[in-house]
């Protein structure tokens, strides 16, 4: 448990935030059911808790149970009043500038989603087109979608709990990517989400690139377990994990997957399931799995799991490159060039992948519960992209049981989630998850892990 060193402070806006109306201020201050204050408090605390070694969402909130945030209207805008905030967000009494930007990005996105997405009939959230349109508008409002910008964004996925050698390797990848003038987008947290950004800053500095982009995409359920690192210069809070994943694949031009745990497997299954749909068969989509020499066994097990469950067709959508950062960066550069040529020929946008087809199974939010986890269809008698959708949901439930407050409480009250399926699916799933537990990939180092799931063949 971290010592709870706290501070009180007033913070003025930094970054992109429009002036708030009185109604918006009232909603952010509303502590009743349906008000935004609880969500604001949770997300702001997560941002302030950057650098924490706690990935148990509930433990974070219990450690800082006296923390609170208030919106104070001023003549020329607003200020945030912070009570009992973590001192790690401050240097000599002044808040770190990157963290201050993140605070007001949180306010911006919570207000926009509440007013324009959830609080209006502008988007039909029961249809795939409506959800995609909402994702587009949230990203546009956050100024992620730059006009007249050539494709350059490399999305990096990987675990928040990784070994030092793996973390150093992610920095090497970021460095090589930055040297080639490419930008970075991650889940914005620690570990494999921070390393590529850190490396890219050095690569950009060497090339005198003064406006490198380090985009972080999070969502309220995971942000406390994976607080945004201050290198992120454009933070976006999506409403839920499904819209977060769609945001990644719509804005990214190339994808790199590092070692990780259940969350990384969820991300990989998401993109493979999307790419396995027949409508996306000929879409260029560079996807590389990579790690240091010590991670070769990790990727052999992951590749074996994909082959055993989704088949050889899924394995053809990615390549594995071990211990060669320069080769990975070159592959990203070549792949992104192919993406640019394709979109130019098809008159498609560079900044948002409209042509990518995403089925409703990957868009509709999955509510993690014992009933829903037990009801997942993990049968081999379905198309690979539908099996990928259900496997993705299984891993999403495991992530919830590992680090999300609601999932942790469900497991404490009712026992582990039961995941049922064909033996042909359960065997490789059990082998993969057991390796994650053995290698300490489910929780941060030093944390005892008790599985939140049971597999039933």
N, C-alpha and C positions, 0 to 999 in steps of 0.2 A: 504494500500500500504506500503510495506517495504521501509525503508530508504535505498537509494542506496549507501551503503558504499563499496568502491571498492579499488582494489590494482593492481599494475602491478608486474608481476613475470616471471621468467624463471624456467622451471621444467624439470628435467631429468627423464628418464624412470624408472618405478618401476613396477615390475610384469612381465607378459609374453608379450614381444614384440620383434619381429625379427627386424633386421636392414632393413630399407626401401630403396627401389631402388629410383633412381632419378625420374623415371616415376611415382612411387607411391607418392612421395613428391609433384610432379607437380600437380597430380590429387587432392590431399588434399588441395592444395593452389588455385586450379582453381575456380574462382568465377563465371564463365559462366554457362549457362544452361547445365546440365549434369555433371558439376564438383562436387567435393565432399565437397568443403569448407563450403557451407551453412549447409549441414547436419552435418559436423564436428563441426561447431560453435554451433549449436543447442544442440547437444548431450553433448558437453563439458560443456556448460553453465548449462545444467540440472544437471550434476554431481557436479559441483562446488556449485550449489544452494541447496545442501543437507540441510535439516532442515527448509526449507522455509515453511511458512503457506499460500502459494499461490498454488492453483491447477488449475488455469486458464492458460493454456499454453501461450496464447497470452499476458496475463498480465506479465508473467515472462519475455518474450522477450522484451516487452515494457519497463519494469523496468530497464533492463540492455541492452538497445538498443545500447549503446556505447561499449559493450563488443566485443572483437575479439580475435581470436587465430591464431597463425602462426606456421608452422612447420619450424624449423631452422636446416638444416643439419650440423652435426659436424663431425670431423675426425673419431670419434668412435661411431657414431650413430646419434641420433636426440635429439633436445630439443623442448619443446613447449614454445612459447612466449605468455603470457596471458596479455591482456590489459583491464583494468577496470573490473577485476574479482571480484566476491563477496568475502568480507573479511571473511565470515563465514567458508570458506574452509581452513583458516589459523589459526595457533596458534603462537603468538609471531613472526609473519612474516614468519613462516615455514608452508608449506602445510601439512595437516593431511595425514599421510602415506596411510591410506585406500583410501582416495579420490584420491591421486596420482596414486595408482594402478588402480583405476577405469578409470582415464583419458586415460591411455595407453591401457586399455582393449577396450575402445571406438575406439581408433585409429586402434588397431589390427583387430577388427571385421569389421569396415567400409572398411578397405583395403581388407580384405579377401573376404567379400561378393561382393565388387565391382569387384575384379579381377577374383575370382574363381567361383562365382555363377551367377552374373548378366552379367559379361563381358566375358563369355566364353560359349561354347556349351557343356560343361562337363556334365551338368544336364539338363534333359528335364523337364522344369518347367510346362509343360502342362499335365504331367502325375502324378498320385499319387506316383508311385515308385520313380520318379525323384525328387519330392519335399521331400519325406522322406529321400532320399539319401543326398540331400543338407542339410537338418536339421542335419543329422548325422555328416556330415563333418564339419559344423560350430561348433557343440558342441565338436567334437574331436579336432579341431584346438584350441579351447578355453580351452582344457585340462579338460573338465568336465567328459569325459568318461575314468575313470581309469580302467586299466586291473586288473584282479585278486582281485577285490574288492567285498565282499559279499553285497547283497542288504541291504540298510540302509537308503535310502533317503525318507524323508517325505515331500511332497509338501503341503504347507499351502497357502490357498487362503482366501481372505477376504478384507474388505474395507479399504481405506486410511482415510476415515472420519468415525471414530467410537467413541463411548463414552469411558470415562476413565475406567469404570468398564469392558467393553469389551476388551480394550487394555490390562489391567492387567491380564485378563483371558488368553489372547493369550500368555503372558509371562509364566503363570503357565503351559500351555500345553507344551511350548518349554522346560521348566525346566524338566518336567516329561519325555519328549521324550529324552532330553539330558542325563538324568540319566540312560536311558536304552541303551545308546550307539548309538542312531540313529542321523542322520544328517538332516539338514533343507534346503529346497529349496523354495523360494517365488518369488513374482514379484519384490522384492528388494526395494520397496518404504517404506513409513511410515505406521503407523497404524498396521493393522493385518499382514502386511508383515515384519515389524520390530520386533514386540513383540515376536514371536516365536524364532527368532534368538537371541534376548537379553536373553530370558530365557534359551535357550540351552547352551549359553556360560557358565552360572552358573552350569548347570547340568554337562557339560563336565569338568569343572574345578574341581568339587567335585569328579568325577571319574578319574581325572588325564588324561583325553583325551586331548592330546596336539595338535592334528591335526583335530579338528572338521571342518566339511564342512558347509559353509553357502553360498549356491549358489543363485545368483539373476539373473533372466532372464527378460529382458526388450525389448523394441523396440522403434524406433525413434519417433513414433507418441505419445507415452504415457510417455516417460521418463521425460519430463519437468514437467508434472503434478505429477509424482510419482518418484522424484529423488532418486537414490540408497542410502540406508543408509550405513554408513561406516563399519558396522559389516560384510557386504558381503565380502567374501574373494575370490570369483570367480564370476565375473560379465560377462554376455554374452548379447550382443545386437543382437537380431534376426532381419531379414529384415522387418517383419510386424507382426500383431497380430495373424494371422493364424499359422505362423511358430513358434511364441512364444508359443502358446497353444499346438501345436504338440510337441515342445521341452519338455514342462512340462510332458505330458503323456507318452512320450517315456523314459525319464530318471527317473521319479518318481516310487517308489515302494509302497507307501501308500499315501493317500490324506486326508487332513483335511480342511473343509470349515468353516470359521468363519462368523459372520454377516458382511454384506457389502451392496453395492448398485447395480447399473446396471452392473458394471464390474464383480462383484462376480456372479451375475445371469448369465452373459454371459459365464463365466468359467464353472459354474455348468451345464448349458445347453449343452455346448460343450462336456464335458465328458459323460454326460448321453446319448447324441445323438450317440456318438461313441460306448458306451457300449450296446446300444439298437440294434445295427446291429447284425443280426443273427450269423455272423462269430465270434463275441466276447462273445457269450452267456455263454460259460464255462470257460472264462478267469478269474482267480482270480485277483481281483482289489479292495483292501480295501479302502472304501470311507466313511468317518464319517463327519456329520454335527454337530457342537458343539458351545456352547456359555455359558455364565453365566445364572443364573436363570432369570435375567431380560430380556434375549433374547429368552425366551421360546415362546412368542407370535410371534416373528420374524420368528422362524423356523416353527411354526404352519402355518403361512400364506404362507411361501415358500413351505412347503410340500403340502399344499392345492392347490397351483398353479400348482405344478408338477402333482398331481393327476388329476386335472381338465383338463389339456392340454395333457399330455403324458400318463396318465393312471397309474394303479397300477403296471404294469410291470416295469415302471421307478423307482418307489419308492422302489422296491425290490433290486435295485442296491446300495442303501446306507442305513445307519442307523443314527439315531439322538441320541446323548448323551448329556444331559444337565447338566451343573454344576458339572462335574466329570473329572478333568484333568487326574487323574491316570488311570481311566477306558479307556479314549481315547488313552493314550499312550500304555496301555496294548493291546488294540485292534489293534493298529498300529504294535506292535511287533509281535503279533500272525499272523496278515494278511500278513506282510512282510515275515514271515517264510513260510507261504503257497505259496507265490509268488516264493520264493527261491526253494522250493521243486518242484513246477510245472516246472520252467525253467530248473532245473537240469534234471528232467525226460524227458523234451522235447529237451534237448541239446541246449537251447536258451541262449542268452547272458544275463548276469546279469545287464550290464550297459546301455542297450538300448533295449526297448521293440519292437523288430522287429515283433513279432507275432500279435500285436494289429492291427486290420484292421481299416483304416480311409478312409472314402469315400471322393470323390472330393469336395462335398458340404462343407466339413469342412476344406479343404486345400486351395482352390482357394481364393485369397484375395477378400474381399467384399469392393467395393468402395462406400463409404457413399455419397449419393446424394439424393435430394428430389425424383427424378425419381425412383432410386433403392429402396428407403425405401417404397414408395407407391406401388411398384410392388411385394413386398414380398408375397409369398404364405402362408398366415396364415389361411388356411382352415383345418377343422378337417378331411377332406376326403383325408388323406395321411398317410403314415406309420409314427409311432412315431419318428423314427430317422430322417426322413426328416423334420417333423414339428419342431423337436428340432434344426435342422440346420438353419431353417428360423427364429425361435425365437431368436436363438443366434445372427443372423445378425441384428435383430431388436434392441436388447440390445447393440450390437456393435455400431450401429448408434446413439443411445442415449448417449453412452459414448463419442462418437466423438462430439456430439452437446454440451455436458456438459463441456468438458475439453480440447479437441484437437483444435488447432488453425484453421485448415481447416473447421472443423464442426461448430465451433462458428461463423466463417465468413459466412458460408452458411445460417445459421439460421438468422443472422442479415440482410442478403441481401434478403432472400426469405421467411422468416417466419418459423414457426416450421415444422419439418418433419411430414408428415401424414402417419400413420400406419394403414392399412386397413386389415380387416379379419372378420371371422365368429363371431357372437355375443358370441358363446360358448367359443371362445378363447379370445375375447376382454374383456369380463367381468372380468375374473380372472386376466388378464394382467393389467387392469385398477386398480383393487384392490391392486395388488402387488406394482405397481409404485406409487400409491397414498400414500401407507404406507411408501415407501422410502422417498417421499417428506416430509410427516408429521414428520418423525423421523430424518430429516436432513442428510440423507445418500447419497444425490446426490452431495453435495458440502461440503467443509470444514466448521466447525462451524463458525457462524458469517457472512457467505456469503449468501446474498439473492438469492434464487433460482427461476428462471423463466423457466418453462418447455420448452424444446426444441422440444417437440413432441405433436402431437394430435392423439388420437385414434378414428378411424372411424369404426363402426360396419356395 
